[in-house]
Amino acid sequence: MVLLIDEIDRADDEFEAFLLELLSDFQVTIPELGTIEARARPTVIVTSNRTRELHDALKRRCLYHWIEYPSREHEGEIVRARLPGVADDIAERVCDAVARLRGQDLYKAPGVGETIAWARALGALGEADLEQTLGVALKVREDIERVREAGVLDGA
């Protein structure tokens, strides 16, 4: 059994306290229902995008595994697997552009999800270029402005 707690950094402090109780005894107390105990200890996977720091008490109970962005080639394979039938030129252009964007000093670099969404958008829009659809990959206005001013996608 696996318990996935995705993007814990988006939860509030009260949820972290709740999670600590759950992880300490694999039980939780709900005032209206009483104490509920897990029948078996699950493997717990907690993900974080580091949008805020987690409490030390929670971090002490975790093993860390940092996942880097995939290589340019592997990301192309991911795009093709998630978007069967995507044109090769779209997949190549998007993956090349995302690799360039990740080399910039951005508030929020695009993740694999944005790469897939960008390729999907370009496929749906037909002749749209990367510059016109930059907002699919970058979600912070200042990042978009910085990339445009620097000409990061010129010629892409």
C-alpha positions in Angstrom: 0.0 0.0 0.0 1.3 3.5 -0.9 0.2 6.8 0.4 1.0 9.7 -1.9 1.0 13.2 -0.4 1.6 15.4 -3.4 3.0 19.0 -3.2 3.1 19.1 0.6 4.6 22.6 0.4 1.2 23.9 -0.8 -0.5 22.7 2.4 -0.9 24.9 5.5 0.7 24.4 8.9 -2.3 22.7 10.3 -2.1 20.0 7.7 1.6 19.5 8.4 0.7 19.0 12.1 -2.0 16.5 11.0 0.5 14.7 8.9 3.0 14.4 11.7 0.4 12.7 13.8 -0.4 10.3 11.0 3.3 9.5 10.3 4.1 9.0 14.0 1.6 6.2 14.7 -0.2 5.7 11.4 -3.3 6.8 13.0 -5.3 10.0 13.1 -7.9 11.3 15.5 -11.0 13.0 14.1 -13.1 14.5 16.8 -16.4 13.4 15.2 -15.2 9.9 14.5 -12.6 9.0 17.0 -9.2 7.5 16.3 -8.7 5.7 13.0 -5.7 3.4 12.7 -4.1 2.1 9.5 -4.5 -1.7 9.1 -1.0 -1.9 7.6 1.8 0.6 7.4 1.9 2.2 4.0 4.9 3.4 2.1 4.6 7.1 2.2 5.8 9.3 -0.6 5.7 13.0 -0.1 6.5 15.4 -2.9 7.4 19.1 -2.7 8.1 21.8 -5.2 9.9 23.9 -2.6 7.5 26.8 -2.8 8.0 27.1 1.0 10.1 25.6 3.7 8.7 22.6 5.5 8.9 22.3 9.3 12.0 20.6 10.7 9.9 18.0 12.5 8.5 16.8 9.1 11.8 17.0 7.3 13.4 14.8 10.0 11.0 12.0 9.2 11.8 12.0 5.5 14.5 10.7 3.2 15.2 13.0 0.3 15.6 12.2 -3.3 16.1 15.2 -5.6 14.8 14.7 -9.1 16.5 16.7 -11.7 14.9 17.7 -15.0 15.3 15.0 -17.6 17.9 15.4 -20.4 16.7 17.1 -23.5 16.5 13.7 -25.3 14.6 12.0 -22.5 12.1 14.9 -22.3 11.5 14.5 -26.0 10.6 10.8 -25.4 8.3 11.8 -22.6 6.5 14.3 -24.8 6.1 11.8 -27.6 4.8 9.2 -25.1 2.3 11.6 -23.5 1.2 13.1 -26.9 1.1 10.2 -29.4 1.1 11.7 -32.9 2.7 15.0 -31.9 4.7 16.3 -34.9 8.5 15.7 -34.4 9.3 19.3 -35.3 7.0 20.5 -32.5 8.4 18.1 -29.9 12.0 19.1 -30.9 11.3 22.9 -30.9 9.5 22.8 -27.6 12.2 20.6 -25.9 15.0 22.8 -27.2 13.1 26.0 -26.0 12.5 24.5 -22.6 16.1 23.6 -22.2 17.1 27.2 -23.1 14.5 28.6 -20.6 15.8 26.4 -17.8 19.2 27.9 -18.4 17.9 31.4 -17.5 17.5 33.0 -14.1 13.7 32.5 -13.7 11.4 32.7 -10.8 9.8 29.4 -11.9 11.5 27.3 -14.6 9.1 25.2 -16.7 8.6 21.6 -15.6 7.9 18.6 -17.7 4.2 19.3 -17.4 4.7 22.7 -19.1 6.7 21.1 -21.8 3.9 18.7 -22.6 1.3 21.5 -22.4 3.4 23.7 -24.7 3.7 20.9 -27.3 0.0 20.2 -27.1 -0.8 23.9 -27.5 1.4 24.3 -30.6 -0.1 21.2 -32.1 -3.6 22.6 -31.6 -2.8 26.1 -32.8 -1.0 24.9 -35.9 1.2 27.7 -37.1 1.6 29.5 -33.7 5.2 30.2 -32.8 7.0 29.7 -29.5 7.1 33.4 -28.7 3.3 33.8 -29.1 2.7 30.8 -26.8 5.4 31.5 -24.2 2.7 31.8 -21.5 2.0 28.1 -21.7 5.5 27.4 -20.4 6.2 30.4 -18.1 3.6 31.3 -15.5 5.2 34.4 -14.0 4.8 37.6 -15.9 8.3 38.9 -15.0 9.8 35.6 -16.3 8.0 36.1 -19.7 9.3 39.7 -19.9 12.8 38.8 -19.0 12.9 36.0 -21.6 11.5 38.3 -24.3 13.9 41.1 -23.4 16.9 38.8 -23.5 15.8 37.3 -26.9 16.1 33.7 -25.5 13.7 32.3 -28.1 14.9 34.4 -31.1 15.2 32.2 -34.1 13.5 29.3 -32.4 
